[in-house]
Amino acid sequence: MKREYHIYASSVLVELKTLKENNKAEYFKEIFMKLMPEIKAYIAAQLKTAIKKGIVAKNRYKVDDFVNDLYIYVYEHINSIDDSANFYTWLFKQADEILNDAFTYEEFDDFFFKN
């Protein structure tokens, strides 16, 4: 399944760039959401781990919050991706950065209130 997903992500990059250039945000989102099942599962696992570690409170965030942030980021930066073979990896890296930003904010917020 991962291999099929990786191949699909690589093949869809050109289409996403074209949709962005033609201001077809609705179709862009439709195609983008087809990429999300594995990324959603990854985000859910990372969020669950952060909750268990006490980094974030339960019910503070939803997986879809991060998916929406990822969608916005990808839509704004899709043209900066040159290598379709690495698009799959790039998506996960961006998801990680979005998660880490949120977790860092939570840790700082918690530290600030304790002091």
Phi and psi restraints in degrees (value plus and minus 20) as a CYANA .aco file:
   2 LYS   PHI     -80.0   -40.0
   2 LYS   PSI     -61.8   -21.8
   3 ARG   PHI     -83.1   -43.1
   3 ARG   PSI     -63.6   -23.6
   4 GLU   PHI     -82.5   -42.5
   4 GLU   PSI     -61.7   -21.7
   5 TYR   PHI     -83.6   -43.6
   5 TYR   PSI     -63.3   -23.3
   6 HIS   PHI     -81.3   -41.3
   6 HIS   PSI     -64.5   -24.5
   7 ILE   PHI     -85.1   -45.1
   7 ILE   PSI     -63.2   -23.2
   8 TYR   PHI     -81.7   -41.7
   8 TYR   PSI     -65.1   -25.1
   9 ALA   PHI     -80.3   -40.3
   9 ALA   PSI     -61.4   -21.4
  10 SER   PHI     -85.4   -45.4
  10 SER   PSI     -60.2   -20.2
  11 SER   PHI     -93.6   -53.6
  11 SER   PSI     -43.7    -3.7
  12 VAL   PHI    -110.4   -70.4
  12 VAL   PSI     -31.2     8.8
  13 LEU   PHI     -78.8   -38.8
  13 LEU   PSI     -66.4   -26.4
  14 VAL   PHI     -82.0   -42.0
  14 VAL   PSI     -60.8   -20.8
  15 GLU   PHI     -83.9   -43.9
  15 GLU   PSI     -61.9   -21.9
  16 LEU   PHI     -83.3   -43.3
  16 LEU   PSI     -61.8   -21.8
  17 LYS   PHI     -82.3   -42.3
  17 LYS   PSI     -62.0   -22.0
  18 THR   PHI     -84.2   -44.2
  18 THR   PSI     -63.5   -23.5
  19 LEU   PHI     -82.2   -42.2
  19 LEU   PSI     -59.7   -19.7
  20 LYS   PHI     -84.0   -44.0
  20 LYS   PSI     -66.2   -26.2
  21 GLU   PHI     -80.8   -40.8
  21 GLU   PSI     -52.8   -12.8
  22 ASN   PHI    -114.3   -74.3
  22 ASN   PSI      -8.6    31.4
  23 ASN   PHI      34.3    74.3
  23 ASN   PSI      23.2    63.2
  24 LYS   PHI    -124.1   -84.1
  24 LYS   PSI      43.8    83.8
  25 ALA   PHI     -80.7   -40.7
  25 ALA   PSI     -56.3   -16.3
  26 GLU   PHI     -82.7   -42.7
  26 GLU   PSI     -65.5   -25.5
  27 TYR   PHI     -91.4   -51.4
  27 TYR   PSI     -55.0   -15.0
  28 PHE   PHI     -77.9   -37.9
  28 PHE   PSI     -68.0   -28.0
  29 LYS   PHI     -84.9   -44.9
  29 LYS   PSI     -58.0   -18.0
  30 GLU   PHI     -80.3   -40.3
  30 GLU   PSI     -67.1   -27.1
  31 ILE   PHI     -87.9   -47.9
  31 ILE   PSI     -63.0   -23.0
  32 PHE   PHI     -78.2   -38.2
  32 PHE   PSI     -63.1   -23.1
  33 MET   PHI     -85.2   -45.2
  33 MET   PSI     -44.0    -4.0
  34 LYS   PHI     -89.2   -49.2
  34 LYS   PSI     -39.8     0.2
  35 LEU   PHI    -103.9   -63.9
  35 LEU   PSI     -31.4     8.6
  36 MET   PHI    -101.2   -61.2
  36 MET   PSI     -42.4    -2.4
  37 PRO   PHI     -71.4   -31.4
  37 PRO   PSI     -69.2   -29.2
  38 GLU   PHI     -91.9   -51.9
  38 GLU   PSI     -55.5   -15.5
  39 ILE   PHI     -89.0   -49.0
  39 ILE   PSI     -59.3   -19.3
  40 LYS   PHI     -80.8   -40.8
  40 LYS   PSI     -62.8   -22.8
  41 ALA   PHI     -83.0   -43.0
  41 ALA   PSI     -60.6   -20.6
  42 TYR   PHI     -83.7   -43.7
  42 TYR   PSI     -67.0   -27.0
  43 ILE   PHI     -81.6   -41.6
  43 ILE   PSI     -63.3   -23.3
  44 ALA   PHI     -80.1   -40.1
  44 ALA   PSI     -61.8   -21.8
  45 ALA   PHI     -85.9   -45.9
  45 ALA   PSI     -62.7   -22.7
  46 GLN   PHI     -85.6   -45.6
  46 GLN   PSI     -59.8   -19.8
  47 LEU   PHI     -86.0   -46.0
  47 LEU   PSI     -61.3   -21.3
  48 LYS   PHI     -81.7   -41.7
  48 LYS   PSI     -62.0   -22.0
  49 THR   PHI     -84.1   -44.1
  49 THR   PSI     -62.2   -22.2
  50 ALA   PHI     -84.1   -44.1
  50 ALA   PSI     -56.3   -16.3
  51 ILE   PHI     -86.5   -46.5
  51 ILE   PSI     -65.3   -25.3
  52 LYS   PHI     -82.1   -42.1
  52 LYS   PSI     -55.6   -15.6
  53 LYS   PHI    -100.3   -60.3
  53 LYS   PSI     -26.7    13.3
  54 GLY   PHI      60.6   100.6
  54 GLY   PSI      -4.6    35.4
  55 ILE   PHI     -92.9   -52.9
  55 ILE   PSI     -61.2   -21.2
  56 VAL   PHI    -147.7  -107.7
  56 VAL   PSI     131.4   171.4
  57 ALA   PHI     -97.8   -57.8
  57 ALA   PSI     128.1   168.1
  58 LYS   PHI     -81.4   -41.4
  58 LYS   PSI     121.0   161.0
  59 ASN   PHI      49.2    89.2
  59 ASN   PSI     -10.8    29.2
  60 ARG   PHI     -93.9   -53.9
  60 ARG   PSI     -60.8   -20.8
  61 TYR   PHI    -146.1  -106.1
  61 TYR   PSI     135.3   175.3
  62 LYS   PHI    -139.0   -99.0
  62 LYS   PSI     133.5   173.5
  63 VAL   PHI     -76.5   -36.5
  63 VAL   PSI     -60.6   -20.6
  64 ASP   PHI     -83.9   -43.9
  64 ASP   PSI     -45.6    -5.6
  65 ASP   PHI     -80.6   -40.6
  65 ASP   PSI     -64.5   -24.5
  66 PHE   PHI     -92.5   -52.5
  66 PHE   PSI     -56.5   -16.5
  67 VAL   PHI     -83.1   -43.1
  67 VAL   PSI     -61.6   -21.6
  68 ASN   PHI     -83.8   -43.8
  68 ASN   PSI     -62.1   -22.1
  69 ASP   PHI     -82.6   -42.6
  69 ASP   PSI     -60.4   -20.4
  70 LEU   PHI     -84.7   -44.7
  70 LEU   PSI     -62.3   -22.3
  71 TYR   PHI     -77.6   -37.6
  71 TYR   PSI     -68.5   -28.5
  72 ILE   PHI     -81.4   -41.4
  72 ILE   PSI     -64.0   -24.0
  73 TYR   PHI     -83.1   -43.1
  73 TYR   PSI     -66.5   -26.5
  74 VAL   PHI     -83.4   -43.4
  74 VAL   PSI     -63.6   -23.6
  75 TYR   PHI     -79.8   -39.8
  75 TYR   PSI     -61.1   -21.1
  76 GLU   PHI     -94.7   -54.7
  76 GLU   PSI     -47.4    -7.4
  77 HIS   PHI    -136.8   -96.8
  77 HIS   PSI      -8.2    31.8
  78 ILE   PHI     -79.0   -39.0
  78 ILE   PSI     -52.4   -12.4
  79 ASN   PHI     -95.5   -55.5
  79 ASN   PSI     -31.0     9.0
  80 SER   PHI    -104.2   -64.2
  80 SER   PSI     -25.9    14.1
  81 ILE   PHI    -110.8   -70.8
  81 ILE   PSI      98.8   138.8
  82 ASP   PHI    -118.2   -78.2
  82 ASP   PSI     -52.0   -12.0
  83 ASP   PHI    -128.3   -88.3
  83 ASP   PSI      88.8   128.8
  84 SER   PHI     -85.3   -45.3
  84 SER   PSI     -45.4    -5.4
  85 ALA   PHI     -85.8   -45.8
  85 ALA   PSI     -45.7    -5.7
  86 ASN   PHI    -120.8   -80.8
  86 ASN   PSI     -15.2    24.8
  87 PHE   PHI     -80.1   -40.1
  87 PHE   PSI     -62.1   -22.1
  88 TYR   PHI     -76.3   -36.3
  88 TYR   PSI     -70.0   -30.0
  89 THR   PHI     -85.7   -45.7
  89 THR   PSI     -61.0   -21.0
  90 TRP   PHI     -79.8   -39.8
  90 TRP   PSI     -60.9   -20.9
  91 LEU   PHI     -80.2   -40.2
  91 LEU   PSI     -64.9   -24.9
  92 PHE   PHI     -87.4   -47.4
  92 PHE   PSI     -57.1   -17.1
  93 LYS   PHI     -83.1   -43.1
  93 LYS   PSI     -62.1   -22.1
  94 GLN   PHI     -86.7   -46.7
  94 GLN   PSI     -59.4   -19.4
  95 ALA   PHI     -80.6   -40.6
  95 ALA   PSI     -63.4   -23.4
  96 ASP   PHI     -79.8   -39.8
  96 ASP   PSI     -64.1   -24.1
  97 GLU   PHI     -84.0   -44.0
  97 GLU   PSI     -60.7   -20.7
  98 ILE   PHI     -84.6   -44.6
  98 ILE   PSI     -64.3   -24.3
  99 LEU   PHI     -82.4   -42.4
  99 LEU   PSI     -67.1   -27.1
 100 ASN   PHI     -82.2   -42.2
 100 ASN   PSI     -58.0   -18.0
 101 ASP   PHI     -81.0   -41.0
 101 ASP   PSI     -65.2   -25.2
 102 ALA   PHI     -85.4   -45.4
 102 ALA   PSI     -63.4   -23.4
 103 PHE   PHI     -87.5   -47.5
 103 PHE   PSI     -58.9   -18.9
 104 THR   PHI     -83.4   -43.4
 104 THR   PSI     -62.2   -22.2
 105 TYR   PHI     -80.1   -40.1
 105 TYR   PSI     -63.8   -23.8
 106 GLU   PHI     -83.4   -43.4
 106 GLU   PSI     -63.5   -23.5
 107 GLU   PHI     -84.4   -44.4
 107 GLU   PSI     -62.1   -22.1
 108 PHE   PHI     -84.8   -44.8
 108 PHE   PSI     -63.7   -23.7
 109 ASP   PHI     -80.4   -40.4
 109 ASP   PSI     -64.5   -24.5
 110 ASP   PHI     -84.0   -44.0
 110 ASP   PSI     -64.4   -24.4
 111 PHE   PHI     -82.6   -42.6
 111 PHE   PSI     -63.1   -23.1
 112 PHE   PHI     -81.0   -41.0
 112 PHE   PSI     -65.4   -25.4
 113 PHE   PHI     -90.2   -50.2
 113 PHE   PSI     -52.3   -12.3
 114 LYS   PHI     -88.4   -48.4
 114 LYS   PSI     -52.7   -12.7
